[in-house]
Amino acid sequence: MCGIVGYVGDRDATPVLVNALRKLEYRGYDSAGIAVIGPEGLVVRKAKGALRRLEELIATETIRGSCGIGHTRWATHGEPSDVNSHPHTDVSGRIAVVHNGIIENHAKLRAWLEGRGVAFRSQTDTEVIAHLVDHHYEGDLLKAVVAVMGRIEGSYALAVVCEDEPGKIVAVRKDSPLVVGLGKAENLIASDVPALLEYTREVVYLEDKEIAVLTRDRVDFFDGAGERLSKKPSHVDWDVAAAEKGGFEHFMLKEIHEQPKALTDTFRARVDGDGKVNLSEIGLDESWARARRVVITACGTAWHAGVVAKYAFERI
């Protein structure tokens, strides 16, 4: 599950972003990256592998800037690689996007953008968002994001920054979690509460198709049409360990309660408009139907799933 963080305030954004990403490592990932807006403009650094690889990459330079976004990726479209890692930018390199979720109509949007001369760098579904924001951008990042929301289908939590509007993050969610942290002379976003607790315990949970616009001194909330909303913050009393478990007594109980969403997220991009499951990416052929034996390997909790799957395979 991908992890998103964002920061705008008085501090240097880079160490805050890296520290917040470290708090989300328990979600699992295969690459990490950050985008920071400073005097040099938009600076993007990303790397395949553990978060320490990103830290090693930026250890020899000073990335100045007090506004930025970060991401840990769990690959869905496109193999784990430096190029496919987030953040993704538009062609000009002035707009950066991080994304958790799956854009179901990305292939259609990609073809449309390529027809307009856009050259893609990655195999990800996320890159289409950066190019769409650029296409709709006319000096107002919020309006551009609202326009993009009307064109993309699927699940998403997004954080977007633009070189032309330094000191601002636009974040939105649909079917993927996103939390806003309210601080003093600083505001943050994250996929999960543990990334925020070192900086604030006042949070706002975004609902589907709600947008947050973060600056150093305020956070404004809007609906999917760009109309202003009023949101009340919640105070978090959990410690970090409890927050990682989402308030549940232990991780197994948390995972049990997350199963409906996990199944939905897994199948969302593989079910067409007629409700039929499309598994063409696996490359199944007729030999599967002739198989005399199926071996399922697993350990831990997955072993129990395998035991159940044994009976399902035998029946089918």
N, C-alpha and C positions, 0 to 999 in steps of 0.2 A: 504494500500500500504506500503510495507516494506521500511525502511530507512537504508541507509548504510553510514558510515563515516569511515575515516582512517586518521592517522596522523603519520608523521615521522619528527623529528627535534630535537631541543635542549631542549624543554620543557618536563615536565612529561606528558606522553600521556594520562593518565587516566582522569584528569580533562578536558582536551581538548575534548576527545571523549564524555564524559558525557554532556558537554556543547553543543557540536555540535548535539548530539541526541536530546537534549531539543529543539533545533531550528527546528527539524523535527517532533515534536509531532503532529503538525496540520495534518499530513498525516494519522493519526490513527494507532494504534498498540495494541497488546495484551501481549507483553513481550519485554524485552530488555537485551542486553548483550554486553560485551567487551572481547577482547583478547589482551594482552599486552606482548611484549617480553622484558625481562630485565635480570638482573643478575641471577635470579632464573629460567630462562628459560621462557617458554610460560605459562602465567597465564590466565585462562578463568573464568569469573564470569558472571552469567546470572540468570534471574528470571522472572517468569510469573507476569503479572500485570503492574502497572504504573512504569514509570521510577524511581520514588522515592523509589520503592522497591529495585531496583538495587543499588541506592545510599545508602540505609540503609545497604545493604549487604556488601558493600565495605568500609563503614564509619569507621570500627574498624580496618582496616589494611592498610598498605602502599604498594601499588602495584608499584614497581619501573620499569622504562622502558620508553624510548622515542619513541617507535614505537608500533602502535597498530591499531586495527580495532574495530568498534562497529556496533550495529544493533538494530533496532526496528522491530519486526515481526508482520505481519498480517497473521494469520494461513491459509494455503491452504491444505497442507498434514500433518496430525497429529494435534491433539487437542492442544489448548494453554496449555503449561506446562513448567516447568523448563527444563525438558529433551529436549523437542522439540524446545526450544528457541535457537537462534543463539548467538554466533558462534558455529560451529560444528568442531570437530577435527577428525583426523585419529586415528587409534587404538593406535599408540605410543604416541599421544598427542603432537607431534612436529609441526604439520601443522594445521592451523585454517582457516576457510572459513566463510564469510558472503555472503548472496545471496538474491537478489530481483528478483522474477520471478517464473517460473514454468519449471521444467525439465520433459518433456513429456515422455521420455523413462527411467525414473528412476526405474520403476519396473524391467525392463529387466536388467539394469545395476546392480541393487541390487542383483538380483538372480545370476548374473555372479560373483560378488564380494563374495557373501556368499559361492558360490561353490569353491572359492579360500581360504576359511577359515576366511573371514572377519566377525567379530561379530558387528552387528549394535546396537546402543544404542537408537535411536529415530525412529519415524515413518515418518520423513520428507523426501522429495525428495532431499534436500540439502546435507544430509550426504554422499550421493554417491559421491559428488564432492570431499570432503575431502579425501575419500579413493582412488579415482581415481588419485588425485594429488600425494598421497603417492606412488601409484603403479608406476607412471611414473617418479617419482623424482629420479634423478641421479646426484644431486649436482647443478642443475640449475633450479630454480623455474620458470623462464620464459618458458623454454622449456617444463616443465611439464604441465604448464597451457595451452600452445599451443596444446599439445597432448590431453588434456582433452577436449578442444574446439572441436576437431575433433570427439569426441565420444558422447557428450551430445546434445540433441535436445530440442528446446523450447526457452523460453525467459530467459535472465539472465543479471544481473549486479553482478559481483563478485569482492570481495577483498580477497586476499590470503596472509598469512604470514607463514614463516617457521623458526623454532628455529635455523636451520642450517645456515640461512642467515639473521641474525638480522639487523635491520636498513633498511629493504626493504619490500615494498608492491607491489604486482602485481595485477592490476585491469583490468577488461575487461567488455565490455557490448555487449548485443545483444537484442534489442527490449525493454530494460529497461534503464532508464536514469542514467548517471554517469558523474560527473563533477570533473575536477582536479583543485585544487587551488594552485597557485604558490606563495610561500612566500619567505622570506629571512631566510636562514638556516633552512627552514622547508617547507614541502609540504603536501598537504591534498587531500582527495577525499570525495565526498558526493553525495547522490542521488539528491540533490537540492541545489541551490545557497545559501539560507539563512544560512545553516550550516557553510559556508565558510567566510561570510562577516566580522566577527569579526577578522579574521586573514589575509585576503587578498581580493583584488578586481580584481586580475588578474586570469582569469580562462580559462580553455580549455575544450570544450565540446567534449566528445568522441563520435564517430560515431559507427555504428554497426560493431562488430568484430574488433574494435580497442583496443589495449592494452596499458596501461600506467605502467611503472616501476618507482616507487617513491623511492628515497633515500633522505637523509637530504639536499643535495646540488644540486640535479638535478632530472628532470623527462625525461625519454626517452619513445618514442612512437613507437609502432610497429603495423603491420597489423596482420591478423589472421594466416598468415604463418610464423610470426616471423621476417618479414623484416622491417627495420627501416623506420619510417615516420617522416615528418616534419610538425608540427602543430603550428599555430599562436594563441597566447592568445588573449582573449577579455577582455576589461575593463568593469566592472559592475558599473553603476552609480546609480542603484536603492538603496533605503533604504531597511531595513529588511522587513517592511510591504509590500512594493511593490514586493519584491523578492518572498515572500510567495505566492503572487497572480500571479507569473510568468510574471509580467509586464502588466497583465490585470487590468482594472479599478476596478473590484471587483471579489469576489470569484465565484459568479454565472456565470459570463462570462467565467472565467477560466474553471469551471466545464463543461460548454457547449462545449467548444473547446476540452476538454479532453474525451468527450463521445466516439468518435471512438476508442481511445486506450483502454478505460475502457471496452468496449464491446469485443474488440479483446482479451484482457488479460483474461476476464472472460470465453470466449468460447474456448480459445486456447487449454486448457488441456481436453476439453470435446468434441472435434471434431476429429474423426478418419481419417485415410488416405483416406477413400472414401468420405469424406465430410459429414458423418452422425454424428448427435449429440448423444452423449452417456451420459445419465443422471442416470445411474445405481446407483450412489452413493446416490441419493435421496431416493431410495427404493420405486419407484412407482410400483403399481400393478394394477390389473383389476378394483379395486374399484374406481380408479381415473376416468376411462372411464364411470362408472355408476353414478358419482356424479351429483346431481340435482342442487347444489348450490356451488358457489365458493365465498369466502369472502377474499378480499384483504385489508389489513390494512397498512397504511402508514401515514406519516406526512411530512410537508415541501415540498421540491422538489419531494420527492418520491411519494407524494400524486398525483401529476400531472402524474407521470409514471403509477400509479395505475388506474387513470381515463382512460388513453389510453389502458392499459392492459385489462380493462373491455370489451372493444369492441373487442379486439383481442381474448379473451377467448370465448366470445359469438359466434364469427364467426367460430372459430375452433371447 
